[in-house]
Structure formats: structure tokens, C-alpha cells
Amino acid sequence: MRWDHLIKWAWICVFAGASVIGAITLTEYQGSSWIYLLFTALSLAVLRSGFGRTAIFFDAFIGVLLFIGFWLKFSVRTAFSEGRFYAPVGGFDGTPESFDKALLVVSCALAAILLARFVRGRWFFIYPQALPSISYVGLFAFYRHYRRVFLVTFILAVLAICVANAWFGIYQRGLLPRVDLPLGLNGVFTWLLLFGMASVSAIILRFELELHRESYWLAIIIALLEAALSNVSMWSRGMILNGSSLLYGVAALFRRGEQRLRLGLVGFALASLISLFALSVFGVNWLRAQVYYDALPEPQMVETVVNDSVGLLLDRWVGIEGVMSVVGADRTGWGLFAEALAERANPNANSFYDQNFIDSPYNNARDDARHFVSLPGYLAFLFYPGSYTFLFCAVFAFSIVAGLFEWFVYRFGGNNLVLCALIAQVIAFRYTSFGYVPMQSYLLFGAIFLNVLILYWLDKILGSNCVSRFWPLHKAAQ
């Protein structure tokens, strides 16, 4: 089967499913049908254009995340759950006028994303349609010469870091650190677990395509195991994010290098991703249940673990509820927006969004080492001032910034499409999970910047004449 045939049938299925769900939603929606149709058209346009010829990886990931969190969640909840949402929506009154306003807010943001894509694709940056050559000459030569040692060392490092994090609780979602390491090493662990080690997986996936394409399954399983182990050690159920972004980057490589699909490899990759994701989700939910629901009898605990795992499919994605809570808030405006920007991390207090927009289910004042926050997402956060003009301009700017970072990763990250896909997903997920201590976002973007520079300078060092005297790398790479 050719790539274009698979893509064609995939979009036919997506649009057919969306048409059925949308038609049912229209019969239940109490607001303006035209506003819902506008919301649907823009949502599908953002999703579809994210996979076009001029699209970058950020376009694809932000399109998928917004489609699930906004259109799909809203439509399914409206069509099949009488408009009831799992996450709290604060003072949202549920009137047709309020629903229309929420959909108009989202539509305004989606229009800004489409405009940013047009501007970036027309005048700034698109990927080449041919397979880019590797520009990390020194790093590639080193990998080729010491491949087995490199792979074994990486696997052992992943195991050591994940076991240490799980044992000492250095960085785990929903919990305060149990150990404070010196010299900022907690931050190093966080970077490695979030995307540092996954960046090494991206390097391996790109180099293995060049060296051992016939046994590529090994590189895939190493990358997916790293994603699964890192997320389990963090008590995170987000293995699908890094795992899918790495595989999507791999698909971009193969699509540019081979016209026909390798159905066996595709089947193996998807089966591995789904299996490891399911195991990681149930494993993390079980670990969480032992702490959060330790008083429950065993049968109820099992039921809770299953329900929490199934609920991830739709309701755990940040989306429409954030916009609904802002639309229904008693107080919005520039003063509120300034207060939100000034928020600082406080492990003993609820987040600004929890305190001002919703009836929060969390209480971080308890001294139990737990810390949970609700997240509005960047579309809701950027509507705190209540201005459609500001929302449009800010979402446009956010999209341009994401494009600049992706260009930077491509330019200085060795022309590695897998690494570009990984970092694009990290940025897209940060946007959709935006809203808590927003001014500390520089930590994430700074880590991305340093992550790429570390790889860039490592390649330069390994490719230098001084290093070549000790390691015959260039000769080995010929």
C-alpha cells in the first residue's frame, strides 16, 4: 500500500465519523446551529491542514489536541451526555447564549491558528519533501563506530534514571518532590524524563534509518520503552504523547524515503505503542490508587483504576471546559489577566484558575505531599481579558513562536525530523496545558533551547580534528 492511499482512507474515516457525531450534536445543541457549524468547520480545517504539504509538526499536534479537547469532547458530551462535562466549568450557566459565546471564542482562536499557518507556510518555513540528509556528521560517525556500546549504555541509563526517580520521588506528577538534590539536579532529572532521554531516542531512530533499516523494529522498541518507563516513574499517563510524536517523526522519514508502506513495521509500531501505553496507564493508575484510595476495598479500587483509565480517552484532555469557565466567570478583564500572569508556584495553595474560575476539587493546603492543579489551556487563558481581538492576536503569536522553535530545532538539531516532531509535541502540549504559573514557561523553552545546543555542540566536538586523533570516526563512517 502506498502512503497516499493510507492517508486518503484515514481522512475519509475521520470526516465520516465527524459527520455522524456532528449531525447528532446538531439535533441536541440548544444554541445557534450556524455557530456550531462554524465551530465544526474551523476545527476540521485546523485538523486537516495540520497534515498538509506545507504543515510543520506543531500544526499536526496542536490540531489533534485541540480537536479532541474542544470539538470532539464538546460534541460527544452534547450529543450523548446531555451537555454534562467531567471537568468543572465554574459559573457557566448552560444557556444557549453562553454555549454560543464559548464556541465563538474557540472559533476566533482557530481562525488565528489557520492564519498563522498560512503566513508561516507562505513566507517563512516548510520542510523539504525529500528526505533531509544528516547534518550531525560527528555524532553520526561516533554512533556508527560505537553503536552497540551506545545502545547498551542508553538502555542502562534509562533504567537507572527511571528507577532512581521512582524510588526517591524526584519528579512525579501530583506529588511534591521527596528528595531535593544539590546543584539543581532535580531540574536535570525533570528535563531527562520529559524529553531529554526521548531526544536521544530521536537521534537513534534517525541514525538507525540510515544504518539498519531492515531491523528498524529494535530502534522503535527502545524508543517506546524509554517513553513508557519514564512516564511510569513520573506517575504520568502521558506516554502516548512522546511515543506518538516519535513514531510520527519516523513516519515522516519513511514517507520521504520510501513510497510504499512497510505494513509489518507499521503494525509492529502501532501494536507496541498501544500495548505499552495501556500497560503504563493501568500501572500508573494502580500506583496512584495505592496512595489516593488506599482506604477503599480491593474490588472498588480495581473499579476506580479501570474508570480512571477509560476516562483518559476523552475527558482528561484539557479543552472546552476551560473556555466555558471563563465565559461564565463573574470577573474578567485586564486586571485579572495581570494577576494571572503574576502567579507564582506555591505548593500549599490552589492555582489561580482553581481559586478564581471553578469550584476546585483540590485542596493543596493539606500537608500530605500532594499538589494538584486544574488547567484552563492557552485558549481560555488568553481570553481572561474578555477581548476577542487580543485572543486572536495572542494565539497568532503563540503559533508563530512555535514555528520559530521548530525551525530552530530543524536547523540546529541535525535536520532530524524525529527530533522536530518530539519537540513540536512538547510545545503543543504545553500550550494546551497552559495556565499554571505562566511566566515560568521560560524554563521549558529554555530547556528546549539548551537541549538542542547540547546536541549541536556535542556533534561539533566529536567532529573536530582533535577528537578524530583519538577516535577514527570519519574513517569508520565512510
N, C-alpha and C positions, 0 to 999 in steps of 0.2 A: 504494500500500500504506500502511496506517495503522501508526503506531508500535507500538500494542499487538499487532498481528498479527506484526510482525517480532520483537518481544520474546518472544512466545509460542513461535514456532518456534525461536528461538535457544535457549530453555531446554529445549525438547523434545530438541534435538540434544545439548545438554550432558549432560542426565540420561541419555539413551540411551547416549552414549559412556561416561559414568562407570559405568553399569550393566554394560556389556560388560567394561570393564577391571577393575572390581571383582569380577565373577564369576570371571574368570580368576585374579585375585590370590588369591581365597579358596581356590582349588584348590592354590596353591603356598605359601601362607602357613603356616608351621610353628607359629605361636603360637595364641592363642585366637581363634576366629572371631568371638566376640561382641565382643572388644576391637577387632578390625579393623572390624567393622560399626559400632561406636560411633564410632570414628575417622572412618569414611566419612560417617556421618550428620551429625556435627558439622561436618566440612569442607564438605559440601554446604550445610548450614544457614548457615554463615558466608558462603559464596559467594553463595547466593541472597538472603539478607537484605541483602547489600550493595547490592542494586539494587531494594529495595523502596521504597514510597512515603515512608516516614519515614527512609530512609537518607541519609547525607551522603556526600560524595565519598571521604572517608577509608575508610568502610566498604567501598566498591567496590574500591578499590585494595589495601587490606590483605587483603581476601577473595581477590582474584585472585592476589596474590603468595604468600600462604600456601597456597592451593590448589595452585598449580604447584610451589612449593618443598617442600611436605610430602606432600599426598595423591597428586598426580599422579606426582611423582618416585618416591615410595616404591612406589606400585602398579605403575608401569611397570618399575622395577628388580626388583621381586619377581616379577612375572609373566613377564617376558621376558629378564631378565639374571641369574637365579638369585641374586638378592639382592646383586649386586655393584654398588658405587657408585663414581662417578667421583672424587668428593672424598674425602679421607682421613677415617676415622672413629675414629682413635686406638685405644684399648684395647677397643673394643666387640667382644664375643666371638661375636656372631651366634647365641646360643642363643634358643630360643623365649621364654624368660622375659625376656631382655633386650629383644627386639623388642616384647614386650607392654608392658614398662615405658616404652620410648620412645614408643609410641603413646598410653599413658596420660598421659604428660607433655604431649604435644601436645593431647590431648583436654581436659585440665584448662585449658590456656590458651585453647583455642577456646571453652569454656564461659564463661570470663571475658569474652571479646570479645562474645559474644551477650548476656550480662547487661548489659554497659556500653551496648550499642546500645539495649536496652530502656529503661534508665534515661534515657539521653540523649534518645531519641525521645519518651518519655512526659512528661518534666518539664523538658527544657532547650531543645533547639534542633532544628528541622527547617526545610527550605527551603519557601518558598511554592510551590504547584503552578502558579500563574500566572507569566508572565514578569516578573521584577522590573524596575522602571524604573531608568534610570541615575541614580545619585546624584552622580556626578562631573560636575557641571554646568560648572564652569570648564574642566576638562580636555577635556570633550566639545566645548565651544564652540571651544576652541583647535584641536582636531583637525579639526573640521569646516571651520574657516576656512582652515587651512593644511595640508589633507590631503595634497596631492601633495608638498609640501616635507617634511612629517613622514615620509612613507613612504620617499622617496628618502634622507633623512638617516639613517633607521633602517637601511636596507639597506647604505648605505656604512659606517655604524658597525659593523654586524655583520661585514662583510668585513674592516674594519681590525682589529678586536679579535681575530678568529679567525686572521688572517694573522700578527699580532704574537705571539699565543700559540704558534702552530705554529713560527714562526721562532726565537723566543727561549726556548721551553720554560718559560714562566712557571708553568703548571699543567697537568701531564699525568699521567694515571693510570699508576702503576707506575714513575715516574721522579722523582727529586728535581729541584727547580727548577734550571735552568741560569742563571737571572738572578734576583737579589734586588733588587727595585725599592725606592726610598725611600718613606717616608710610608705604609707598609702597602699599597702599590698591588698587591702580589701577591694580597692578600685581596680587593681590589676586582675584579681580573680573575677570581678564582675565583667570586665571587658572580655576576658578569655571565654567566659561562659556564654555571654550574649552573642558575640560574633567574632572574637579573636581566634578561637580554635576553628570555627567554621570558615574563617578566611583561609586557614591552612588547607582545609578540605577543598576549598575552591581552587587553590593552587594545584593540589593533587589531581583534581578532576580535569583541569586544563592540560596538565603535563601528561597524564595518562592517555588522553585522547591522541596525543602526538606520538606516544611511545608504544602503548599496549592496547590498542583499540579493540582487539579481539577478546581480551579478558577484562573488559571495562567494568564488569559486574563487581570486581573486587574494590575498585575505587568508589563505586556507588555505595556499597555496603559499609565501607569505612566512614564515609561522609554521613550517612544516615545514622549509624551507630553513635557517632560523636554527637549529633543533634539530639538523639534520644537520651543518652546518658547525661548530657549537660542539662537538659530540661528536667529530668527526674531529680538530679542533685539540687536544682534550684526550686523544686516543688512547683514547677511551671508546667502548664498543659499546652504550651505553645510550640511543641516540637514540629508541628505541621508547617510553621512559618519558615524556619531556616531550612527544613527538609525540602519543602516545595520550591523555595527560591533557588536552592542549589540544583534541583532537578530541572527547573525551568531554564536556568542558565545552561545546563547540559543540553537540553532540547534545542536551545538557540545555536549551540555549537554544531550539533549533528545536522540541524536543518540547513546550515550554511555549508557543511562539509559533505553531506550525502543527501541525494534527492529522495531516496526511498527509506521508509521506516524499518528499523530492526524490531519487529514485533516481539521477539523473545526478550530482548533487552528492555523494551518499554514495559512489557508485562512484569518482568522481574522488578524493575524500579518502582512501579506503582504498587505492586504487592508488598514490597519491602517497606515502602513509605506508609501504607495503610496499616500494616501489621505492627510496625514499631510505634506508630502514632497511637493506635488503640492500646497497646501494652503500656506505653508511657502515661496515657491519660488515666487508665484504670489504676496504674501503680501510684501515680501522684494523688489521685482522689482517695485511694486507700490510706496512704501516709497521712494525708490531711484529716481523714476521718478519725484516725487513731488519736489525734490531738484535739480536733474540734468537737467530735461527737463521741468521746470516749465513754460517756455515761449511757449511751444507747445500747440496747441488747443487740446481739450479733445479727439477727435477721433484719432489724431496722437499719443497722449500719450498712449492710450489704445493699439494701434497697436505696439508701441515701447515695452510696457510691455510684450505683447504676444510674440514678436520676441525675446526679451532677454530671456524669459523663455524657449522657444523652443530651442534656441541656446545652452542652457546648456547641452543638451543631448549628444553633441559630441565636440563642439568647445571650450568650456570653460575648458576642462581638459588640463593641461599642458602636452606637449608631443613633437611630431616630429618637430614642428616649431623651438623650441629652438636649436635642433641639426642642422637643416638646416641653421639657422642664424650664428651659429659658423662655420660651414663648409664654408659658403660664406663670412666670415669676412675677411677684409683686413689685420688684425693683430691678430695673436695668439702667444702663446709661454709662457714660464715660467715667464717672466716679467709681462705679462698681468695677468696671474694667481695670482701672488703675489699681484698685485694691487686689484684684485677682492677680495682676502682674507682680504685685509686691509680696505675694505669698512666699513663705519660707518653710522649709521642711521642719515639722515638729512631730516627733514620734508619739507624743502624748496628746495629740489633738486631731480632730477630724479635719479633712481637707476643706478648702474654701467652698468648693462645689457642694460637698456634703452639708455644710453649715448653712448655705445661702439659697440653694435651689431645690433640694429634695428632703424628704423625711428619711434620713440615712439609716440603714440597717446596722451601721457600725458604731462602735464606741471605743475609740482609741485611748480614752482616759484610764481604762483599766490597766493595771500593772501586770500584764500576762504575756509580755514579749510579742504580742500580735500587733500588726499595723495594716489596716485595710483602707483603701480609698475608692471612691466612685469616680469615674472619669467621664467628662462630657464629650470629649473628642474635639478636634480643632474647628469643625464647622459650628458647633454650639458655642464654643469658647469665643470665637471671633464674632459672634452675634450678641455678646454681652452688652455692647453699646446700644444695640437695637437699631443699627444702621445697615440697610441693605447695601449702600454704596461702599461703606467700609468693609463689609463682609466680602463683596465681590473683589475689591482691590487686594485685600489681605490674602484671600485664597489664591488669587492670581500670583501674588508674590511668593507664597509658600510653594507653589508649583514650579516657579522659575528657580527658586533656591534649590529644590530637589533636583532639577535638571542640571544645575551647575555642579552639584556634588557628584552626580552620576558621571558627568563629563570628566571631572577631576579623577574619579576612580578609574575610568577607562584610560585616561591619558597617562596617569602615573601608576596604574595598577597592572601594567604589563599587557594591555589590550585584552584582558581576561573577562569574557562575558559572564562567566560563572560568578566571579567576584563582584561584578557590576550588579548582577541580579540579587545577590545576597545583600549588599549594602542598600540597594533601592528598596528592598523589602523592609529592612530595618528602619529606614526613613519613613516609608509609607505607614508602617505600623505605629511608629512614634506619633505621626500626625493624627491617626485615627484614635490613638490613646492619649491624646494631648489634654492638658488642663490642670495637672497637679504640679505645683512649683514650676510654672512655665519658664521662668528665667534661667533655670538650671539646665535647659536644653543644650546650652553650650557644652556641657560635659559630654553628651552623646555625640554631638557634631565634632567636638574636639577629638574625641576618641576615634571617630571615623577618619579624621584627617591624619592623626598620628599612626593609625593602623596602616594606612596606605603608604605613608612616608617610611615606616619601618621596613615594609617590603621593598620599597623603591631603593632605599639606601643599602639594604642587605644585598639586593641584586648588583648594585654598583660595586660594593665591596668584593663580592665573590667574583665579579668580572674584571677586577683590577689586575694589573700586571704583578703587583706584589703578592697577591693571593695565588695567582697562577703559578708562581715559582714553587709553591708547596703542593698544590693540587693541579694535576694536569687536566683541568676541567675542559678547556676548549678543545684539546685533542680528543678527549673522550666523547665530546658532543658531536664531533664530525661524523 
